[in-house]
Amino acid sequence: MTDQIVPDSEHRGLVARLPQVPRDLAQLARFDRPIGWWLLFWPCAFGLWLAGAGWQIGLLLWLLLGAVAMRGAGCVYNDIVDADLDRQVARTAVRPVASGRISQTLAWAWLGALCAVGLIVLFQLRWQAQVVALASLALVAAYPFMKRITWWPQAWLGLVFSWGAPVGWIALRGDNWEVLAALYAGCVLWVIGYDTIYALQDREDDALVGIRSSALRLGGRVRGGVTVFYLGALALWGLAFWLLRADWVALLALVPAALHLGWQVASLDPADPANPLERFRANRWAGALVAAACYVVGNA
C-alpha cells in the first residue's frame, strides 16, 4: 500500500491508512504535502498584514482555506495535463493519474469540487479582491505548459504563487500601489529561488525527457542563482516596507528572514538527494518570518 505513496509525502502513515480511492484523491490534491499550500498562503498573509488592519483572523482563515483548495485544484489540473510526462519521471510516475489509479473523469470531477470550495472563499472577499483573484486563473491554466517552452517555468510559478499578495492587500485597501508592486515582485523572486531548489531533485530525469527548469539552466551555478533571487526578494520587500514607512528601523524586521534564507543557501547541497527537499520545505518558516515582518511594519 505504501509503495503507491510518493517519496516526498510528509504524512505517509496517515495517507496509507485511507482506503484506496480517498488516498489517491488526497495525493492528487497533495494534501499529504502541506508545504505547497503554506507557500501559496504566506503571500496572502503578507498582503493582508502589511495593509495595516490588524490580525484579521477571520479573513486570514478564509484565505488559508482558499490556499488549500486552490493549491489542490492546481495540482489536479497539473497532473491531468502532465500525465504523459509524469510517467517518464521516477519521482512522479506513481502519481494517481499518471499511474492510471485515478481516471481522467474522476480527476476532473475532483478538480471541480476543489474549485467549488475556492468559489465559496471568493464570495467572502470584497468585489475588487474577487476580480484580482479570478485574474489569476489564466496564469494557473498556462503554468503546466511552461516547462515545455521555457527554461524558466519557475518564473511563471512565481507569478502564480505570489498572487495572494495582491489579493490580501486589495481585500482591505486600494491605494499605495507602489508598495504592493514591490511586495509582489519580491514574492516572485522568492518563489523562483525556492522552486529552483525544489527542481534540483529532478534534474537527471528532466534532462532525459526534455522538461526544462531553472535548475538545469543554471547548472553548477544553482547556489549563486538562488542567492541572487533571495537577495532580490529581500531588497524588494525592504523597498515595500520603506515605501510604506520611510523608517530604517522598519527594515530590521526582515533580518530574521534574511538570516534564514542565508542559511538555506549556505547549507544547500545539490549532490545530496535529501538536502534540496529539506531546504525547499524550510521556506514555510521563511514565509512565516516575512509575514511576521509585514505585520510588525504594517501595524506598528
C-alpha positions in Angstrom: 0.0 0.0 0.0 2.7 2.5 0.9 4.6 1.8 -2.3 2.0 3.9 -4.1 2.8 6.9 -1.9 5.2 9.4 -3.5 8.6 9.7 -1.8 8.2 13.3 -0.7 4.9 12.8 1.2 5.0 14.3 4.6 2.2 12.2 6.0 2.9 8.7 4.8 1.4 6.9 7.8 -1.8 9.0 7.7 -2.3 8.7 4.0 -1.5 5.0 4.0 -4.5 4.3 6.4 -7.0 5.8 3.9 -8.9 3.5 1.5 -7.6 3.4 -2.0 -9.7 6.0 -3.7 -9.7 8.6 -0.9 -5.9 8.1 -0.6 -5.4 8.7 -4.3 -7.6 11.8 -4.3 -5.7 13.1 -1.2 -2.4 12.6 -3.0 -3.8 14.1 -6.2 -4.5 17.3 -4.3 -1.2 17.0 -2.4 -3.0 17.0 0.9 -0.1 14.8 2.1 2.3 17.6 1.3 1.1 20.8 3.1 4.3 22.8 2.2 2.6 23.7 -1.1 -0.5 25.4 0.4 1.7 27.1 3.0 3.8 28.6 0.3 0.6 29.7 -1.5 -0.9 31.1 1.7 2.0 33.1 3.0 1.9 35.8 0.3 -1.8 36.3 1.2 -0.7 36.9 4.8 2.0 39.3 3.5 -0.5 41.5 1.7 -3.2 41.3 4.4 -0.9 42.1 7.3 1.1 44.8 5.5 -2.2 46.5 4.7 -2.2 47.5 8.4 -5.7 46.5 9.6 -4.6 44.2 12.4 -4.8 40.5 12.7 -7.9 40.0 10.5 -8.2 36.4 11.8 -11.5 35.6 10.1 -10.3 36.8 6.7 -6.9 35.1 7.2 -8.6 31.7 7.9 -10.7 32.1 4.7 -7.6 32.8 2.7 -5.9 29.7 4.3 -8.8 27.6 3.2 -8.7 29.1 -0.2 -4.9 28.3 -0.4 -5.5 24.7 0.5 -8.4 24.2 -2.0 -6.8 26.1 -4.9 -3.4 24.6 -4.5 -5.1 21.2 -4.6 -7.0 22.2 -7.7 -3.9 23.4 -9.4 -2.1 20.2 -8.6 -5.0 18.1 -10.0 -5.0 20.2 -13.2 -1.3 19.9 -13.5 -1.4 16.1 -13.1 -4.1 15.8 -15.8 -2.1 17.9 -18.2 1.3 16.3 -17.4 0.2 12.7 -17.1 2.4 11.6 -20.0 5.4 13.4 -18.8 4.9 12.2 -15.2 5.1 8.6 -16.4 8.7 9.2 -17.6 10.0 10.7 -14.3 10.8 8.3 -11.4 9.5 10.7 -8.7 6.2 11.4 -10.4 5.4 8.1 -12.2 3.4 6.8 -9.2 1.1 9.8 -9.1 -2.6 8.7 -9.3 -3.4 10.0 -12.8 0.0 9.0 -14.3 -0.2 5.5 -12.9 -3.8 5.1 -14.0 -5.3 4.6 -10.5 -7.5 7.6 -10.9 -9.3 8.1 -14.2 -9.3 11.4 -16.1 -13.1 11.7 -15.5 -12.7 11.3 -11.7 -9.8 13.7 -11.7 -11.8 16.4 -13.5 -14.7 15.9 -11.0 -12.3 16.3 -8.1 -10.9 19.4 -9.7 -14.5 20.8 -9.9 -15.1 20.0 -6.2 -12.0 21.8 -5.1 -12.8 24.8 -7.3 -16.3 25.0 -5.6 -14.5 25.4 -2.2 -12.4 28.1 -3.8 -15.6 29.8 -5.0 -17.0 29.8 -1.5 -13.9 31.6 -0.3 -14.1 34.0 -3.2 -17.5 35.2 -2.0 -16.0 36.2 1.3 -13.9 38.9 -0.3 -15.0 42.4 -1.5 -15.6 42.6 -5.2 -12.2 44.3 -6.0 -10.3 41.4 -4.5 -12.6 38.9 -6.2 -11.7 40.4 -9.6 -8.0 40.1 -8.7 -8.3 36.5 -7.6 -10.2 35.5 -10.7 -7.5 37.1 -12.9 -5.0 34.5 -11.7 -6.8 31.7 -13.4 -5.2 32.4 -16.8 -1.8 32.2 -15.2 -2.7 28.9 -13.5 -4.1 27.4 -16.7 -0.9 28.2 -18.6 1.6 27.1 -16.0 1.8 23.3 -16.8 2.9 24.2 -20.4 5.7 26.5 -19.3 8.2 23.7 -18.7 7.8 22.7 -22.3 8.6 26.1 -23.8 10.9 27.9 -21.4 13.9 27.2 -19.2 12.3 29.3 -16.5 8.9 27.8 -15.6 9.9 28.8 -12.1 9.4 32.4 -13.1 5.8 31.7 -14.2 5.2 29.8 -11.0 6.4 32.9 -9.2 3.7 34.9 -10.9 1.1 32.3 -9.8 2.2 31.5 -6.2 2.7 35.2 -5.4 -0.8 36.2 -6.4 -2.1 36.0 -2.9 -0.2 39.2 -2.0 -2.4 41.5 -4.2 -5.5 39.5 -3.1 -4.7 40.1 0.5 -3.8 43.7 0.1 -6.8 44.6 -2.1 -9.1 42.7 0.2 -8.5 45.6 2.6 -7.3 48.7 0.7 -7.0 50.1 -2.8 -4.1 52.6 -2.5 -0.3 52.6 -2.2 0.1 50.5 -5.4 3.9 51.0 -5.3 4.0 49.2 -2.0 2.0 46.3 -3.4 4.1 46.2 -6.6 7.4 45.9 -4.6 5.8 43.3 -2.3 4.6 41.2 -5.2 7.8 41.4 -7.1 9.8 40.3 -4.0 7.5 37.3 -3.7 8.0 36.3 -7.3 11.8 36.2 -6.8 11.4 34.3 -3.6 9.3 31.6 -5.4 11.9 31.4 -8.3 14.6 30.8 -5.6 12.9 28.1 -3.6 11.4 26.3 -6.7 14.9 26.2 -8.3 16.0 24.4 -5.1 13.0 22.0 -5.5 13.8 21.3 -9.2 17.2 20.0 -8.2 15.6 16.7 -7.3 14.5 16.0 -10.9 17.4 17.3 -12.9 18.5 14.0 -14.4 15.0 12.8 -15.3 14.0 16.2 -16.6 17.0 16.3 -18.9 16.2 12.8 -20.3 12.5 13.6 -21.0 13.0 17.2 -22.2 11.5 19.0 -19.3 13.1 22.5 -18.8 13.8 24.1 -15.4 15.9 26.9 -13.9 17.9 24.2 -12.1 19.0 22.7 -15.4 19.6 26.2 -16.9 21.8 27.3 -14.0 23.8 24.0 -14.0 26.6 24.3 -11.5 25.7 27.9 -10.6 22.5 27.0 -8.7 23.7 28.2 -5.4 24.7 31.5 -6.9 21.5 31.9 -8.8 19.4 31.1 -5.7 21.4 33.7 -3.8 20.6 36.4 -6.3 16.9 35.6 -6.3 16.8 35.6 -2.5 18.8 38.9 -2.2 16.5 40.4 -4.8 13.4 39.3 -2.9 14.8 40.8 0.4 15.6 44.1 -1.4 12.1 44.4 -2.9 10.4 43.5 0.4 12.6 46.1 2.0 11.6 48.6 -0.6 7.9 47.8 0.1 8.5 48.5 3.8 10.3 51.7 3.0 7.6 53.0 0.7 5.0 52.3 3.4 7.1 53.6 6.3 10.3 55.6 5.5 12.0 54.3 8.6 15.3 52.4 8.7 14.2 50.6 11.9 11.3 49.0 9.9 13.9 47.2 7.7 15.2 45.4 10.8 12.0 43.3 10.7 13.4 41.5 7.7 16.6 40.4 9.5 15.3 37.1 10.8 14.0 36.1 7.3 17.3 37.2 5.7 19.3 35.0 8.2 17.0 32.1 7.4 17.3 32.4 3.6 21.1 32.8 4.0 21.2 29.5 5.9 19.3 27.8 3.1 21.8 28.9 0.5 24.9 28.3 2.7 23.7 24.7 3.6 22.4 23.8 0.1 24.0 20.6 -1.2 22.7 19.7 -4.7 24.7 16.4 -4.6 22.7 15.2 -1.6 19.3 13.9 -2.7 17.6 14.7 0.6 19.1 18.2 1.1 17.2 20.2 -1.6 13.8 18.9 -0.5 14.6 19.8 3.2 15.7 23.3 2.1 12.7 23.8 0.0 10.4 22.8 2.8 12.2 25.2 5.1 10.5 28.0 3.2 7.3 27.6 5.2 9.4 29.1 8.1 10.8 31.8 5.8 7.3 32.7 4.8 6.3 32.9 8.5 9.2 35.2 9.2 8.3 37.5 6.3 4.7 37.5 7.4 5.7 38.5 10.9 7.8 41.3 9.5 4.8 42.5 7.4 2.6 42.5 10.4 5.1 44.5 12.5 5.7 47.1 9.8 2.1 47.4 8.7 0.6 47.6 12.2 3.3 49.3 14.3 
